[in-house]
Amino acid sequence: MLLLALDTATPAVTVALHDGDSVVASSSQVDARRHGELLLPAVDRVLAESGTRLDAVTGIVVGVGPGPYTGLRVGLMTADTFGLALGVPVHGVCTLDGLAYASDLTVPFVVATDARRKEVYWARYDDSRTRATEPAVDRPADIAETVEGLPAVGAGALLYPDTFPRAREPEHVSAAALASLAAEKLRAGEELAAPRPLYLRRPDAQVPKNYKVVTPK
């Protein structure tokens, strides 16, 4: 097993290589506006650091969000392209699950990432490997009672301390955690999700309501 993992669902552009037992190499950069520019150089850097050729990879792991449309599609399209070019499977992993896995918590907690518009993408977990609710997008104040008293991880939790007073690291997902989680599930014979995006809401850019299409006569 040699998994190439990547995620662009948060401001972090993160890539890792996992040999089935441990992370061989990884790279993470936080820049919400340069996902497309930073991702492929990060892949090259991870492969070079590990002394691995791209065609040695046996599977691709990609974070499927939830996340903003623009950033999320960069990672998903890149993962699909690698999968087709190499003829290897592409496995989807919920980005929130990667953050939960990295927390290593053994008690109920919440993962929350920044969804902009004063909202968070979030889910509850029984422990670092067990998600208790489906991912959702809400205003922090609207879920305050639901998450009251629970520890929380992620940039969304750190951004809204009134709702998440017990917020802690990690702030952003790492491809190393995604790869480790995927490898653990694959070794156990579990089937991973399809690499399909979890947008949870419509993209910010939309056609104006009063837009008129002008066609030549």
ABEGO torsion letter per residue (X at the ends): XBBBBBBAABABBBBBBBAGABBABBBBBBBAAAAAAAAAAAAAAAAAAAGBBAAABABBBBBAOBBBAAAAAAAAAAAAAAAAAAGBBBBBBBAAAAAAAAAGBABBBBBBBBAEGGBBBBBBBABAABBABBBBBBBAAAAAAAABGBBBBEAAAAABAAABAABBOBABBBAAAAAAAAAAAAAAGBBBBBBBBBAGBBBABBBBAABBBBBBX
